[in-house]
Structures are given as C-alpha cells and as structure tokens.
Amino acid sequence: MRIFAILVSAVILGGCVSGAPRLTAEQSEKLKTIEVLNSEQTTAKPYTVLKEISAADCSGAPYGGRVWGDAEKAIEALKAKAVVLDADAVINTKCSAAPLVNNCWAAKVCSGIAVKW
C-alpha cells in the first residue's frame, strides 16, 4: 500500500507544469516584443539557444472551471518564461492538449526554444 501511495504521488507531481513567473515592470515591457515562431516559420537572424521551455494553461476558457485550457494563454506564459531568461524570441513553438496536467482534464501545453538574437 505504501508503494502505491508513493507511485500515485509521483504521477501527480509529474503531471505539473509551472505557470508564468512574476515579472518586473521592465520585463513586462519586454514581454510585448517577444517573437513567437512555430516550427513551420523560419528566421534568417543568427541566434543563440538559451533553453527549451514549456508552459501550460488550464483556465477552462471561455467558461471557467478546470476542464480544458487555452493555447493563447499558454503562449503568453511561454513568452513570460522567455523574458525571464532575457530571450528575444521563442522558436519551434508547438502546442497540444495534454490530459491530467495541473489537475486539468485537458490542459493546453506549449513548448519551444528560448533564443537570443
């Protein structure tokens, strides 16, 4: 029984994706300039990869509740994480539905690579 409780705890904790970080006033301004490019879009600008990042949303949009998420809100959280890393863009961005993330039936999870031009 004890092993079962440990396994259940591990699954629950493993299904969590952190939300958007708190931003300073300066970071909030930079958030407006972050570019988001999906995997089909390319850039001719040279860049340095900072880190692979992901974010999830379970706002239940538009009706509330913790049933499903909103990809646009997950992208905003992704951009906030990029700002904290001092990135200029997020490339190779992909979004999908993910069951049972952050206590949500079908959250929207987006991931990408934070880069600096």
MOTA-V161359 format. One record per helix or strand of 3 or more residues. SS is the DSSP state (H for helix, E for strand). FROM is the first residue (numbers start at 0). TO is the last residue. If there is no record, write none. Layout:
# MOTA-V161359
SS & FROM & TO
SS & FROM & TO
This chain:
# MOTA-V161359
H & 1 & 13
H & 24 & 30
E & 34 & 37
E & 47 & 56
H & 70 & 83
E & 88 & 100
E & 103 & 115
